[in-house]
Amino acid sequence: MKVLIRADASSLIGVGHVMRCLTLANELRARGAEIVFACSEFSGHLIAYIGAQAFEVIPLAAPSLPLNWQADAYSLQVKITPDFDWIIVDHYGIDKDWECAMRPFTKYIAVIDDLCNRPHDANLLLDQNLSAEREAYEQWVPKHCQLLLGPKYALLRSEFIGEPITIKPQIERILVNFGGADPGREMFKVMDALQEMQGIHVDFVAGRSNLAWHELQQLILSQPNWHFYHYVDDFSQLMRQADLFIGAGGSSTWERAALGLPSICIAVAENQVSIAQVMHAKGMHCYLGDSASVTAADIRQQVAALSDLSQRLSWAEKSFALVDAKGVGRVAAALLQSTLQMRNVVFDDASLLFTARNAPEVRIWSLESDVLSWEAHCAWLKNKLSSSDTLLLIGEAIDGPVGIARFDRFMDQQVEISIYLLQGRYQMGWGSALLRAAENYLIKNWPDTICIRAFIKDENSVSIRMFVAAGYQPEQDYYLHYIQ
């Protein structure tokens, strides 16, 4: 699978778009995809940084702003060939016009957005924010567009998966960061707020595109408990050491939530406001306001108020419950579903099916929940493979096998389906894709089929939702789907 990612970074817009795309790019590459970036050469770009991670980067001349979509599309078109499977766009200056122009160069287009304010010609749209709503996006995308909405899909690196940090009785260490650029110089405001607070260790991370680096360094010298970093590769480690975070409402919002790190948030861009407000209303962090209205005194007062352990504990628990840090896997799965292919099971697949069938996550929902012996499994498999009334299938993507589907003919033109995922594929969105692909294979190979039925245990709410969404309706003990 070949993927082109169009995203920019600069001293003005920050590095968030590129950094979250890098997280997705690394996940896709690990699963077998070939990734190419296309980035404008703005001041503060990350082209060298992306290249240092062994990704190909197509440099584009820095355009004047606002972006001219025709010029941008043409500058890219003359540098690529029309053989991409996906073009992924993470850019507020790009909309439907640019995407339509790029259609001849790709099979599919995915958009990463936060604004919900412009039309898109997309097959998939991701908005990882808590404020994202399906009804709001439906006016901006085609009916066939798959919407991935909410922090469930937050693009976080794997180091954010795990247990939450320990909340200490007193604040001993504070971490401060306002993204990769901080064009509004919020870090100076925080330094002013904290300079009289004794006995607290403070880590300031300026960001690789911060133009005030040297000026900030000078202010650190008089504070022995302050440490200053231009950039850190392991930001999660600093976060795990902190008792409180002070920063912007960008992508690090979800990193903090995934660790259960209590936070004071200041919005430094318009698109951060609604997210920060919703999280404040839900008791997940403290939103002080937008950068223009927040003063050093406001920050100082709020930090002092957080000597209250119960408040920090409450924020930590509620935010940690929101994000499981597995979102990038779900987004990658949604993209990789375009590579899903079904094939007939052969006896050489016996070991794979045996392991999958005996997994506790599969047995709990099976009609026969006991562990199956190898001998019994092999006998069952030989019987099914020799039967003209059974269609036994395995679904495979470019990164390996996904799941098993079986159709058993029980009456003329009617079949019963059994379906399950392999370990490592649970809760990633593969179930619906496997069901669709299996049905398509059935219709192609048994075209006289008019009805598919599924038996689902009443307590298996996840499968019930999946089958109902696919058009199955409850009827007596089964869920039925009539093929048109």
Protein Blocks (a to p, Z undefined) as FASTA:
>chain_A
ZZdddddddfknommlmmmmmmmmmmmmmnopacdddddfbehiaklmmmmnopacdddd
dddddddfklmmmmmmmmcccfbfbdcdddfkbcfklmmmmmmmpfbdcdddfkopaccd
dfbdcdfbfklcfklmmmmpcfklccdedjkloccdfklgccdddddfbdfbdcddebjn
omnommmmmmmmmmmpghiacdddebjklcklmmmmmmmmmmmkbccdfbdfblmlmmmm
pmbdcddfbfklmmmmmnopacddddfbfklmmmmmmmmmnopaccfbdfklpcfklmmm
mmmmmmpmklmmmmmmmmmmmpgolmmmmmmmmmmmmmpccddddfklmmmmmmmmmpmk
lmmmpmblcdcdfklmmmmmmmmmmpckbccdddddfkbcfbdcddddfbghiacddddd
dehiaonlpmmmmmmmmmmmmmmmmmmbcbdcddddfklmmlmmmmmmnopacehjbccd
ddZZ
